[in-house]
Amino acid sequence: MKQEDKKSNISKSSKKSNIINPVHLKEAHAVGKRIKYYRERLGLEQKAVASEVGITPNAVSNWESGRTRPDFSIVPKLCELLGITLYEMYGIDNPINVYTEKEQMMIEDYRSMTLGHQLTIDNLISSLKAAESSGRCPEVIKLTFCDKGLAAGFDSGAEFEDAGEPIYLYPHTNTAIRQADLVFAVNGDSMEPEYHDGDMVLVEKYPGCPELQYGEIGAFMVGNNTYIKVLEEDGLHSFNKKYAPMHFSDDDNVYLIGRVLGILDPESVASQTDADNYEAMHSKD
């Protein structure tokens, strides 16, 4: 081969290696436009993006102008910074948002059904969703939050009834919750310093719980009034010494509502979402 032919081949080869694939150029330009769009949407400068990702500002400029594309090793970090997914970065449809052939057939079948059958499917889906949600939610127990508070002092009110609003609790926060039947609010200061005005207490109903022994704390009904007191041989006592003991004769109507198990931590009260899930699960019980 002649020397000039060799030079000619070398020259052609060199030129060929410098040719940019137009497809790659188009892809790089599209990716760069998206990077610029999401960067500007967040109000970020190119140098801020470069600093966070660990590259030079010139590299970001090259991306956005379409001269180069980001190395895939830094794309996850770049997506996290821009608050986008890989699908959004590369302009690809997210398969989660695209119906499969089977899903499309199910939709067509649903539309061809009568209204009654559609309602049946709707109810089935609701039940299945509730069942799945229950598997992801913490355990919840439903008790009764009594309308009538326990007077830690003196009170006049209606006759006690086992009635009130439902209250939903997380039993893992307090083992006493599993024993309890009722929740009462404390009214007054006669049981301070152990029980304060506004505290919520857990009560296990009697009969059902063991009969109260002297020295134990219970929820009592005296006439038309309800109290939280310490049972002693001579009557009902308060922790706060400014309150005199309550003594009774055989003719007095004193009724044990139940054993006080302790104070309910407000953190044990379930969230509205978990309470709704509980009701959805037990709505057919």
C-alpha positions in Angstrom: 0.0 0.0 0.0 1.3 3.4 -0.9 2.2 5.9 1.9 -0.4 8.4 0.8 -3.1 5.7 0.8 -2.3 4.9 4.4 -2.7 8.5 5.3 -6.0 8.7 3.4 -7.3 5.7 5.4 -6.1 7.1 8.7 -7.8 10.4 7.9 -11.1 8.7 7.0 -11.0 6.6 10.2 -10.4 9.6 12.4 -13.2 11.5 10.8 -15.6 8.5 11.3 -14.8 8.2 15.0 -15.8 11.8 15.6 -19.2 11.5 14.0 -22.0 11.9 16.6 -24.9 9.4 16.3 -28.0 11.6 15.6 -30.2 9.3 17.6 -27.9 9.6 20.7 -27.8 13.4 20.1 -31.6 13.6 20.0 -31.9 11.5 23.2 -29.3 13.6 25.0 -31.1 16.8 24.0 -34.4 15.4 25.3 -32.9 14.4 28.6 -31.2 17.7 28.9 -34.4 19.6 28.4 -36.1 17.6 31.1 -33.2 18.2 33.6 -33.4 22.0 32.8 -37.2 22.0 33.2 -37.2 20.2 36.6 -34.2 22.2 37.8 -35.8 25.5 37.0 -39.1 24.4 38.5 -37.3 23.9 41.8 -35.5 27.3 41.4 -32.0 25.6 41.4 -28.9 27.0 39.8 -26.7 24.8 37.6 -23.9 25.1 40.2 -26.3 24.0 43.0 -27.2 20.8 41.1 -23.5 20.2 40.3 -22.5 20.6 43.9 -25.2 18.2 45.2 -24.5 15.6 42.5 -20.7 15.9 42.7 -19.9 17.1 39.2 -18.8 20.4 37.6 -21.3 23.1 36.5 -20.0 22.7 33.0 -21.2 19.1 33.0 -24.7 20.3 33.9 -24.6 22.9 31.1 -23.5 20.2 28.7 -26.5 18.0 29.7 -29.0 20.8 29.3 -27.6 21.9 25.9 -27.8 18.3 24.7 -24.1 17.8 24.1 -23.9 15.0 26.7 -26.0 12.9 28.9 -25.5 12.3 32.7 -23.6 9.1 33.5 -26.1 6.5 34.7 -24.2 6.1 38.0 -25.3 9.5 39.1 -28.8 9.5 37.6 -30.5 8.1 40.8 -29.0 10.9 42.9 -30.0 13.4 40.2 -33.6 12.1 40.2 -33.8 12.4 43.9 -32.5 15.9 43.9 -35.0 17.0 41.2 -37.8 15.0 42.8 -38.6 12.9 39.8 -38.5 9.2 38.8 -36.3 7.5 36.2 -39.3 7.3 34.0 -39.8 11.1 34.1 -36.0 11.6 33.5 -36.0 9.6 30.3 -39.6 10.3 29.2 -40.8 6.7 29.5 -44.3 5.7 30.4 -44.4 4.3 33.9 -45.8 0.7 33.6 -47.8 1.3 36.8 -49.9 3.9 34.9 -50.4 1.6 31.9 -53.2 -1.0 31.9 -52.2 -4.5 30.9 -54.2 -6.5 28.4 -55.8 -8.4 31.3 -56.7 -5.2 33.1 -58.2 -3.8 30.0 -60.4 -6.9 29.5 -61.5 -6.7 33.1 -62.6 -3.1 32.6 -64.5 -4.0 29.5 -66.2 -6.9 31.3 -67.2 -4.6 34.2 -68.8 -2.1 31.8 -70.8 -4.8 30.1 -72.4 -5.9 33.4 -75.7 -4.8 34.9 -75.7 -2.1 37.5 -76.5 -4.7 40.2 -73.5 -6.8 39.3 -71.3 -3.7 39.2 -72.3 -2.9 42.7 -71.4 -6.4 43.8 -68.0 -6.0 42.3 -67.6 -2.6 44.0 -68.5 -4.1 47.4 -66.1 -6.9 46.9 -63.2 -4.6 46.0 -64.0 -2.4 49.1 -63.9 -5.5 51.3 -60.6 -6.7 49.8 -59.1 -3.3 50.2 -60.1 -3.1 53.9 -58.7 -6.6 54.5 -55.4 -5.6 52.9 -55.3 -2.3 54.9 -55.9 -4.2 58.1 -52.8 -6.3 57.4 -50.7 -3.1 57.3 -52.3 -1.4 60.2 -51.5 -1.8 63.9 -54.0 -3.7 66.1 -56.8 -1.6 67.4 -59.3 -2.3 70.3 -62.7 -0.5 70.6 -63.9 0.5 74.0 -66.6 2.8 75.3 -65.7 6.3 76.4 -68.4 7.0 78.9 -70.4 10.3 78.7 -70.5 10.4 82.5 -67.2 11.4 84.1 -65.8 10.1 87.3 -66.0 12.8 90.0 -62.8 13.3 91.9 -64.7 15.5 94.3 -68.4 16.0 94.5 -70.8 15.9 91.5 -74.4 15.9 90.7 -75.5 14.2 87.5 -77.7 11.7 85.8 -77.9 8.1 86.7 -74.9 6.1 85.4 -75.5 4.2 82.2 -73.1 2.0 80.3 -73.3 4.4 77.4 -71.0 6.8 75.5 -68.9 7.2 72.4 -66.6 4.6 70.9 -62.9 5.1 71.6 -60.2 3.2 69.6 -57.0 2.3 71.3 -53.6 0.7 70.5 -53.3 -2.2 72.9 -49.6 -2.6 72.4 -49.0 0.7 74.2 -50.6 -0.5 77.5 -51.4 -4.1 78.5 -54.3 -2.8 80.7 -56.2 -1.8 77.5 -56.9 -5.5 76.8 -58.5 -5.9 80.3 -60.5 -2.7 80.1 -64.1 -2.2 79.1 -64.7 1.5 79.7 -62.8 4.8 79.6 -63.8 7.6 81.9 -62.6 11.2 82.2 -61.6 12.3 85.7 -63.4 15.4 87.0 -61.9 17.3 90.0 -58.8 17.1 92.2 -59.8 14.8 95.0 -57.5 12.0 93.7 -54.4 14.1 93.3 -51.5 13.6 93.1 -52.2 10.2 91.4 -55.1 11.2 89.2 -55.7 14.7 87.9 -58.6 16.6 86.5 -58.9 15.7 82.8 -57.1 12.4 83.0 -58.6 9.4 81.2 -58.8 6.2 83.2 -59.3 2.6 82.1 -61.9 0.7 83.9 -62.7 -3.0 84.0 -66.4 -3.6 84.6 -67.8 -5.5 87.5 -69.0 -8.2 87.5 -66.3 -9.5 85.2 -63.3 -8.2 87.1 -62.5 -9.6 90.6 -64.3 -7.9 93.5 -62.4 -4.9 94.8 -60.3 -5.4 97.9 -59.6 -2.7 100.5 -57.0 -0.3 99.4 -57.8 -0.7 95.7 -59.1 2.1 93.4 -62.5 1.7 91.8 -65.2 3.6 89.8 -68.3 3.9 91.9 -71.8 5.1 91.6 -73.4 6.7 94.7 -77.0 7.6 94.1 -76.9 9.5 90.8 -73.3 10.4 91.1 -70.1 8.6 89.8 -66.8 8.7 91.6 -63.2 7.5 91.4 -62.2 6.6 95.0 -60.1 4.2 97.1 -62.2 1.5 98.8 -61.5 1.2 102.5 -63.4 -0.7 105.2 -65.2 2.4 106.4 -66.1 3.9 103.0 -64.6 5.6 100.0 -61.4 7.7 100.4 -59.6 10.3 98.4 -55.8 10.7 98.0 -56.3 14.5 98.4 -56.6 14.9 102.2 -58.7 18.0 102.0 -61.6 15.7 101.1 -63.2 13.8 103.9 -64.0 10.0 103.5 -67.4 9.1 102.2 -69.2 6.9 104.8 -72.4 4.9 104.0 -75.1 3.0 105.8 -76.7 -0.2 104.7 -79.5 1.9 103.3 -77.3 3.9 100.9 -77.2 2.9 97.3 -73.5 2.4 96.5 -72.7 0.6 93.2 -69.3 -0.7 92.0 -68.9 0.2 88.3 -65.5 -1.5 88.1 -61.8 -1.6 88.9 -59.7 1.3 87.8 -56.7 -0.1 85.9 -54.7 3.1 85.5 -54.4 6.3 83.4 -54.7 6.1 79.7 -51.9 7.7 77.8 -53.4 10.0 75.0 -50.7 8.4 72.7 -52.7 5.2 73.0 -55.7 6.7 71.2 -55.7 5.4 67.6 -55.6 7.7 64.6 -58.7 8.4 62.7 -57.4 6.4 59.7 -56.8 3.3 61.9 -60.2 3.8 63.6 -61.9 3.9 60.2 -60.1 0.8 59.1 -61.3 -1.0 62.3 -64.9 -0.1 61.5 -64.5 -1.1 57.9 -63.2 -4.5 59.0 -65.9 -5.1 61.6 -68.9 -3.5 59.8 -70.3 -6.9 59.0 -69.6 -8.6 62.4 
